[in-house]
Amino acid sequence: MTPRLPRGVRLRHDRVRSRWVLLAPERIFEVDDIGVAILQRCDGRSLDQMLEDLSKTFEAPIEAIRGDVVSFLKGFAEKRVLEL
């Protein structure tokens, strides 16, 4: 699985409100810091590469974060703002 943002969907920092948002056609999603870390890695990396990098960044075992990361990705895929 290689998650990626589809055409027309962007992750942006809203400087006025000092928060991260995922912008999609006619929709906007506020994203927390961990969500941002996951979405920033949707750049052509495989899920395993993402998990390895997140594991190092957050000093957490891959087995401990895999379920949460996959659930997060599937949630945005169901909203059609992420392609798996």
MARBADO-894760 format. One line per field, with one value per residue (C-alpha): residue number from 0; y, z, x; residue in one letter. Coordinates in nm, 3 decimals. Each point is the difference from the previous one (the first is absolute). Layout:
MARBADO-894760
k: [NUM / ...] $
north: [Y / ...] $
up: [Z / ...] $
east: [X / ...] $
r: [a / ...] $
end
This chain:
MARBADO-894760
k: [0 / 1 / 2 / 3 / 4 / 5 / 6 / 7 / 8 / 9 / 10 / 11 / 12 / 13 / 14 / 15 / 16 / 17 / 18 / 19 / 20 / 21 / 22 / 23 / 24 / 25 / 26 / 27 / 28 / 29 / 30 / 31 / 32 / 33 / 34 / 35 / 36 / 37 / 38 / 39 / 40 / 41 / 42 / 43 / 44 / 45 / 46 / 47 / 48 / 49 / 50 / 51 / 52 / 53 / 54 / 55 / 56 / 57 / 58 / 59 / 60 / 61 / 62 / 63 / 64 / 65 / 66 / 67 / 68 / 69 / 70 / 71 / 72 / 73 / 74 / 75 / 76 / 77 / 78 / 79 / 80 / 81 / 82 / 83] $
north: [0.000 / 0.342 / 0.272 / 0.331 / 0.317 / 0.010 / 0.286 / 0.309 / -0.095 / 0.192 / 0.011 / 0.364 / 0.196 / 0.270 / 0.278 / 0.215 / -0.271 / -0.164 / -0.350 / -0.264 / -0.077 / -0.249 / 0.185 / -0.192 / 0.124 / 0.160 / -0.154 / 0.079 / -0.226 / 0.121 / -0.230 / -0.042 / -0.028 / -0.379 / 0.009 / 0.254 / -0.229 / -0.285 / 0.207 / 0.158 / -0.349 / -0.071 / 0.096 / -0.324 / -0.200 / -0.341 / -0.059 / -0.198 / 0.289 / 0.243 / -0.218 / -0.038 / 0.376 / 0.078 / -0.263 / 0.172 / 0.351 / -0.079 / -0.268 / -0.253 / -0.364 / -0.056 / -0.257 / 0.263 / 0.260 / -0.214 / -0.032 / 0.369 / 0.108 / -0.243 / 0.106 / 0.369 / -0.063 / -0.209 / 0.270 / 0.263 / -0.247 / -0.055 / 0.378 / -0.016 / 0.240 / -0.269 / -0.280 / -0.335] $
up: [0.000 / -0.101 / 0.143 / -0.186 / -0.016 / -0.317 / -0.246 / 0.148 / 0.365 / 0.192 / 0.350 / 0.102 / 0.311 / 0.069 / 0.141 / 0.103 / 0.224 / 0.070 / -0.092 / -0.269 / -0.241 / -0.278 / -0.286 / -0.243 / -0.254 / 0.200 / 0.326 / 0.270 / 0.277 / 0.305 / 0.069 / 0.325 / 0.021 / -0.028 / -0.295 / -0.166 / 0.057 / -0.169 / -0.291 / -0.068 / -0.064 / -0.267 / -0.262 / -0.186 / 0.294 / 0.068 / 0.321 / 0.138 / -0.073 / 0.165 / 0.307 / 0.028 / -0.021 / 0.246 / 0.236 / 0.003 / 0.025 / 0.292 / 0.157 / -0.003 / -0.112 / -0.343 / 0.146 / 0.241 / -0.268 / -0.300 / 0.094 / 0.069 / -0.318 / -0.218 / 0.164 / -0.057 / -0.367 / -0.059 / 0.160 / -0.243 / -0.290 / 0.083 / -0.020 / -0.343 / 0.092 / 0.001 / -0.244 / 0.119] $
east: [0.000 / 0.131 / -0.227 / -0.008 / -0.201 / -0.210 / 0.003 / -0.165 / 0.065 / 0.267 / 0.138 / 0.052 / 0.082 / -0.259 / 0.217 / -0.296 / -0.145 / 0.336 / -0.118 / 0.048 / -0.282 / -0.059 / -0.165 / -0.218 / -0.252 / -0.283 / 0.131 / 0.252 / 0.128 / 0.191 / 0.296 / 0.194 / 0.380 / 0.009 / -0.239 / 0.228 / 0.299 / -0.186 / -0.132 / 0.339 / 0.131 / -0.264 / 0.255 / 0.057 / 0.129 / -0.147 / -0.192 / 0.296 / 0.239 / -0.240 / -0.031 / 0.376 / 0.052 / -0.283 / 0.137 / 0.339 / -0.147 / -0.231 / 0.221 / -0.282 / -0.001 / -0.150 / -0.238 / -0.133 / -0.077 / -0.099 / -0.370 / -0.045 / 0.179 / -0.196 / -0.327 / 0.085 / 0.082 / -0.312 / -0.216 / 0.124 / -0.022 / -0.368 / -0.047 / 0.168 / 0.280 / 0.270 / 0.075 / 0.126] $
r: [m / t / p / r / l / p / r / g / v / r / l / r / h / d / r / v / r / s / r / w / v / l / l / a / p / e / r / i / f / e / v / d / d / i / g / v / a / i / l / q / r / c / d / g / r / s / l / d / q / m / l / e / d / l / s / k / t / f / e / a / p / i / e / a / i / r / g / d / v / v / s / f / l / k / g / f / a / e / k / r / v / l / e / l] $
end
